């Protein structure tokens, strides 16, 4: 009987010691969490001895801390991108605004009709640049919304390309170099959006006039499953292209931002192509700059 009482007493003492130790572990975890929270520390919760339940609690807490720090890093990166975006946009919009004001002042002071007309024309050009910048920013913002979807219909990518090339007829005439076209005469159908495709072609061709030189070659590559268009040209000697960032928003080869562009052109191309289930790639082949867009083909009858 005495032995039984001693054993029970010993068991109660051990249980009491364990509960005290258990409580101290919980208290220690709380203290560590309070320190990490107060000092925004990058430490994790540690303990010398880990009963199963304590170990599980610490594991969950550390997992939450890791996720929180990842979110914080994303938030900091996003804030930096937003700040950089604001600075870049301020510069891009301020530049044509400044020259616009200058031309209007010159037009106001000028007494000769020809000079006045010239300055007004230059001011109108700057207004168009500002409208283009704002329009691209608005479109990019819409495309960044994951809930924004394009209405897709059966469209002929060759007909749309020829139509958009005609829009640049004066630009090619001024450059004195006609595009080299290797396109099929028959239609090539995909599930796409006419306005989006025209914007894709427009931005790629504008990119050629801004950064390219020599002949713009546009080549169609036939594939049973995919419609592939390649836009090929030489680059100006001063142009340095980072192919890892070329489709990134606000990326500019012109690091001085002296050209009145938003840096959104090819980023918009990528977003529009992907929203039509396609792919776009940029690479350097034999000292030629290639932009290739690929879309799943669609038969005229409507079957993929």
C-alpha positions in Angstrom: 0.0 0.0 0.0 2.8 2.4 0.9 4.6 1.6 -2.3 1.5 2.4 -4.3 1.1 5.7 -2.5 4.7 6.5 -3.2 4.4 5.6 -6.9 1.2 7.8 -7.2 3.0 10.7 -5.5 6.0 10.3 -7.7 3.7 10.2 -10.8 2.0 13.4 -9.6 5.3 15.1 -9.0 6.6 14.2 -12.5 3.3 15.3 -14.0 3.5 18.6 -12.2 7.1 19.2 -13.3 6.1 18.3 -16.9 3.1 20.8 -16.8 5.4 23.5 -15.4 7.9 22.8 -18.1 5.1 22.7 -20.7 3.9 26.1 -19.5 7.4 27.5 -19.6 7.7 26.4 -23.2 4.5 28.0 -24.2 5.5 31.2 -22.4 8.9 31.1 -24.2 7.2 30.8 -27.6 5.0 33.7 -26.7 8.1 35.8 -25.6 10.0 35.0 -28.9 6.9 35.9 -31.0 6.5 39.2 -29.1 10.2 40.0 -29.7 10.0 39.1 -33.4 6.9 41.2 -33.9 8.2 44.2 -31.9 11.6 44.4 -33.6 10.5 43.1 -37.0 13.2 40.5 -36.6 14.1 37.8 -39.1 14.7 35.2 -36.4 12.7 32.0 -36.1 11.3 30.4 -32.9 13.7 27.9 -31.3 13.6 25.7 -28.2 15.9 23.2 -26.6 13.5 20.3 -25.9 10.5 19.8 -28.2 7.6 17.6 -27.1 5.6 16.5 -30.0 2.8 19.1 -29.5 5.3 22.0 -28.9 7.3 20.9 -32.0 4.1 21.1 -34.1 3.2 24.5 -32.7 6.7 25.9 -33.4 6.7 24.4 -36.9 3.4 26.1 -37.7 4.6 29.4 -36.2 7.8 29.4 -38.2 5.9 28.5 -41.4 3.6 31.5 -40.8 6.7 33.7 -40.2 8.2 32.5 -43.5 5.1 33.3 -45.4 4.7 36.7 -43.8 8.3 37.6 -44.7 7.8 36.5 -48.3 4.7 38.7 -48.5 6.6 41.6 -46.9 9.4 41.2 -49.5 6.8 41.2 -52.3 5.2 44.3 -50.8 8.5 46.1 -50.6 9.4 45.1 -54.2 6.0 46.2 -55.4 6.4 49.5 -53.6 9.7 50.0 -55.3 8.2 49.2 -58.7 5.4 51.6 -58.1 7.8 54.4 -57.1 9.9 53.7 -60.1 6.8 53.7 -62.3 5.7 57.0 -61.0 9.1 58.5 -61.6 9.3 57.1 -65.1 5.8 58.1 -66.1 6.4 61.6 -64.7 9.5 61.9 -66.9 7.8 60.5 -69.9 4.7 62.8 -69.7 6.6 65.8 -68.5 9.0 65.8 -71.5 6.3 66.3 -74.2 4.4 68.6 -71.9 7.4 70.9 -71.5 8.1 71.0 -75.3 4.3 71.5 -75.9 4.3 74.6 -73.6 7.5 75.8 -75.4 5.9 75.5 -78.9 2.7 77.2 -77.8 4.7 80.1 -76.3 6.7 80.4 -79.6 3.4 80.3 -81.6 2.0 83.0 -79.4 5.0 85.3 -79.9 5.5 84.6 -83.6 4.1 87.3 -86.0 4.7 85.3 -89.1 1.8 83.0 -90.2 4.1 80.3 -91.5 6.1 80.1 -88.2 2.9 80.2 -86.1 1.5 77.3 -88.2 4.8 75.3 -87.8 4.8 75.7 -84.0 1.1 74.8 -83.7 1.8 71.6 -85.7 4.7 70.7 -83.5 2.5 71.3 -80.4 -0.2 69.0 -81.9 2.5 66.3 -82.3 3.3 66.5 -78.6 -0.4 66.3 -77.7 -0.6 63.1 -79.7 2.4 61.7 -77.9 0.8 62.4 -74.5 -2.5 60.8 -75.6 -0.6 57.7 -76.8 1.3 57.5 -73.4 -1.9 57.7 -71.4 -3.7 55.3 -73.7 -1.0 52.7 -73.3 -1.0 53.1 -69.6 -4.7 52.6 -69.5 -4.6 49.5 -71.7 -1.8 48.0 -69.6 -3.7 48.6 -66.4 -6.7 46.8 -67.9 -4.6 43.8 -69.1 -3.0 43.5 -65.6 -6.5 42.7 -64.2 -6.8 38.9 -64.1 -10.6 39.2 -64.5 -10.2 41.1 -67.8 -10.8 38.8 -70.8 -10.8 39.4 -74.5 -13.8 38.4 -76.7 -12.3 35.8 -79.1 -13.7 35.1 -82.6 -12.5 33.5 -85.8 -10.0 36.0 -87.3 -7.6 36.0 -90.2 -4.2 37.1 -88.9 -2.8 37.7 -92.4 -5.6 40.0 -93.5 -5.2 42.0 -90.2 -1.5 42.2 -90.6 -1.7 43.6 -94.2 -4.3 46.1 -93.0 -2.1 47.3 -90.2 1.0 47.5 -92.5 -1.0 49.8 -94.8 -1.5 52.1 -91.8 2.4 52.6 -91.7 2.7 53.2 -95.5 3.9 56.8 -95.0 6.4 55.8 -92.3 8.0 53.2 -94.7 7.9 55.7 -97.5 9.8 58.3 -95.4 12.4 55.7 -94.3 12.9 54.7 -98.0 12.9 51.0 -97.1 9.9 48.8 -97.9 9.1 45.8 -95.7 10.1 42.4 -97.0 6.9 40.3 -96.7 6.8 36.5 -97.0 3.2 35.9 -96.2 0.6 33.4 -97.6 -2.1 34.6 -100.0 -4.7 32.4 -98.3 -6.2 33.2 -94.9 -4.8 31.9 -91.7 -7.4 31.6 -89.0 -7.1 31.7 -85.2 -9.4 32.3 -82.3 -8.5 35.9 -81.6 -9.6 39.5 -81.2 -9.3 41.9 -84.1 -8.5 45.0 -82.0 -6.0 43.2 -79.9 -4.2 41.7 -83.0 -4.0 45.1 -84.7 -2.5 46.6 -81.5 0.1 43.7 -81.4 1.1 44.4 -84.9 1.2 48.2 -84.4 3.4 48.0 -81.3 5.9 45.6 -82.9 6.1 47.8 -86.0 6.5 50.9 -83.9 9.3 49.1 -82.0 11.0 48.5 -85.3 10.9 52.2 -86.3 12.1 53.3 -82.8 15.0 50.8 -82.3 15.5 49.0 -85.6 17.2 49.7 -88.9 17.5 48.2 -92.3 14.6 46.1 -93.8 11.8 44.8 -91.7 11.2 41.2 -92.7 7.9 39.6 -91.8 7.8 35.9 -92.4 5.0 33.4 -91.9 6.0 29.9 -90.9 3.4 27.2 -91.7 2.8 24.6 -89.0 -0.2 22.2 -88.8 -1.0 23.2 -85.2 0.4 26.8 -84.9 0.3 30.0 -86.8 3.8 31.6 -86.5 4.7 35.1 -87.5 8.3 36.3 -87.3 9.3 40.0 -87.4 13.0 40.4 -88.2 15.2 43.4 -88.4 18.7 44.7 -87.6 19.3 46.8 -84.5 20.9 50.2 -84.3 24.5 50.0 -83.1 23.5 52.1 -80.0 20.7 49.7 -79.0 21.6 47.2 -76.2 18.8 44.7 -75.6 18.2 42.7 -72.4 16.2 39.8 -73.7 15.3 38.8 -70.1 13.5 42.1 -69.7 12.3 43.1 -73.1 8.7 42.2 -72.4 8.8 43.7 -68.9 6.7 46.8 -68.2 8.4 50.1 -68.6 11.6 48.5 -70.0 13.5 50.7 -72.4 16.6 50.1 -74.4 16.9 53.9 -74.3 18.0 54.1 -70.7 18.2 57.9 -70.9 14.4 57.8 -71.7 15.1 60.5 -74.3 12.5 58.9 -76.6 8.8 59.8 -76.0 7.6 56.2 -75.4 6.1 54.6 -72.4 8.2 51.4 -72.4 4.9 49.5 -72.3 4.7 48.6 -76.0 6.1 45.0 -76.0 4.7 44.3 -72.5 1.3 45.0 -73.9 2.1 42.7 -76.9 3.0 39.9 -74.5 -0.2 40.4 -72.4 -2.5 40.5 -75.5 -0.9 37.5 -77.1 -1.2 35.4 -73.9 -4.9 36.5 -73.5 -5.4 34.9 -76.9 -3.7 31.7 -75.8 -0.6 32.4 -77.8 3.1 32.9 -77.1 5.7 35.6 -77.9 9.5 35.3 -77.9 12.4 37.7 -78.7 15.9 36.5 -79.6 19.0 37.4 -81.5 19.7 35.2 -84.6 22.7 35.8 -86.8 22.8 39.5 -85.6 19.2 39.9 -86.4 16.5 40.8 -83.9 13.5 38.4 -84.0 10.1 38.8 -82.4 8.0 35.7 -83.0 4.4 35.3 -82.1 2.6 31.9 -82.1 -1.1 31.2 -82.0 -3.0 27.9 -82.1 -4.5 27.5 -85.6 -8.2 27.3 -86.2 -9.7 25.8 -89.4 -12.2 27.9 -91.4 -15.0 25.6 -90.3 -14.3 26.5 -86.7 -12.4 23.4 -85.4 -9.1 23.7 -83.7 
